[in-house]
Amino acid sequence: MRFGVLGTGHWARTTHGTALAEHPEVELVGFWGRDAGNAQRAADECGGTAFTDVDDLLAEVDAVAVALPPDVQADLAVRAAQRGRHLLLDKPLATTLENADAVVRAVQENGVASIVYLTYLFQPDITDWLGRMRDLATEHGPWEGGVFRWAGTIDAPGNPYGNSPWRRQRGGLWDSGPHALSILRPVFGDVERVSAGRGPRDAVVAAFEHASGAGTSLSVTATAPEGTGGSFATIWGPGGRHDLPRFTGTAQEGFRRAVDRLRDAARTGRPDALDVVDARETVAVLAAVEEHLARPDRATAVAHS
Ligand SMILES: NC(=O)c1ccc[n+]([C@@H]2O[C@H](COP(=O)([O-])OP(=O)(O)OC[C@H]3O[C@@H](n4cnc5c(N)ncnc54)[C@H](OP(=O)(O)O)[C@@H]3O)[C@@H](O)[C@H]2O)c1
């Protein structure tokens, strides 16, 4: 499979480009970026050719790996799918349901394979843990609750995402939210109803009611004070109380697994479990949180003395 990378930023070079260049059974054709110098720098660093016209790159590949702001990704994913190119996308699929639905339609109408890369779900430490949690729920009964905290520190000196405009505009809800939901959704199932409140800067707290009857809560931000970033998740139910473990693998190893799963999906014609249809569901949850936050009557004021 011949791959082109759309995007030339830190993640495009250090994860997508590096993993593709190191993979012995795929070819890294090159990088497309709107800035010719940055595309050249990415190609010099990882290999392949620099493209300044996205159609020139699409003409030479079987698949694209996309590391761009989510709604730029959604537009280009539609264009690539319409040309029959398989899609290895990154989280979140988009930041509007309209854009997410457009990608789903383009994938289905053009019969291409798709994966949306979710770091945690390509790490065996995490997928093994999720398997154990599934077994415990089968044995003891469904999980009842969970607390999820996901926080980035993009203002910390040297953070590679400090100049990322989409993170500034859309905040931790859309940057870290997909990571949290990548654990929360497999454990608790569909989210049926949401409510939410705000904290400092982009911080959001959300409460989820699940179809299973479980209730969970989420705290996300991209701008946690320096030294206070990181994630944790704790779940509980008749099967006990459990903390999500840390994973020990690298993002490149995980991305390589995603490449292989995309190749399988393309070969067999069977959609991967982490395709754009699954990713659209996460966008639906995050969009519902945002809709709740926009309601003027969303919160009950406390009657202080
Ligand atoms: N799975 C993970 O753990 C993980 C970690 C990091 C990032 N990601 C994902 O990777 C994707 C990219 O993230 P990022 O941090 O690299 O984003 P970013 O820094 O905000 O943007 C990446 C690149 O997109 C280009 N760009 C921005 N606006 C554009 C536009 N309108 N048209 C064309 N190109 C544009 C910029 O390149 P130029 O300025 O050179 O044109 C920029 O370097 C996101 O979906 C993010 O969620 C995932």
The ligand as an ORCA input file, in Angstrom:
! r2SCAN-3c Opt
* xyz 0 1
  N      -3.583     10.441     18.686
  C      -2.879     11.345     19.373
  O      -2.483     11.102     20.509
  C      -2.560     12.657     18.725
  C      -1.511     13.469     19.198
  C      -1.260     14.658     18.531
  C      -2.033     15.046     17.463
  N      -3.054     14.230     17.061
  C      -3.945     14.625     15.984
  O      -3.246     14.957     14.815
  C      -3.937     15.958     14.098
  C      -3.001     17.110     13.816
  O      -2.601     17.632     15.053
  P      -1.467     18.736     15.167
  O      -1.239     18.920     16.592
  O      -0.321     18.420     14.317
  O      -2.294     19.984     14.628
  P      -1.782     21.433     14.347
  O      -0.400     21.591     14.856
  O      -2.811     22.374     14.837
  O      -1.792     21.462     12.755
  C      -1.022     20.567     12.011
  C      -0.643     21.184     10.715
  O      -1.792     21.460      9.947
  C      -1.488     22.487      9.028
  N      -2.686     23.298      8.846
  C      -3.312     24.074      9.736
  N      -4.405     24.642      9.193
  C      -4.449     24.207      7.918
  C      -5.345     24.441      6.839
  N      -6.402     25.240      6.976
  N      -5.087     23.813      5.674
  C      -4.029     23.011      5.535
  N      -3.138     22.757      6.517
  C      -3.357     23.351      7.698
  C      -0.341     23.283      9.645
  O       0.758     23.236      8.768
  P       1.320     24.526      8.005
  O       1.114     25.689      8.927
  O       2.719     24.216      7.706
  O       0.507     24.605      6.788
  C       0.031     22.523     10.905
  O       1.399     22.253     11.060
  C      -5.149     16.326     14.946
  O      -6.257     15.601     14.507
  C      -4.761     15.848     16.330
  O      -5.868     15.508     17.148
  C      -3.315     13.056     17.666
*
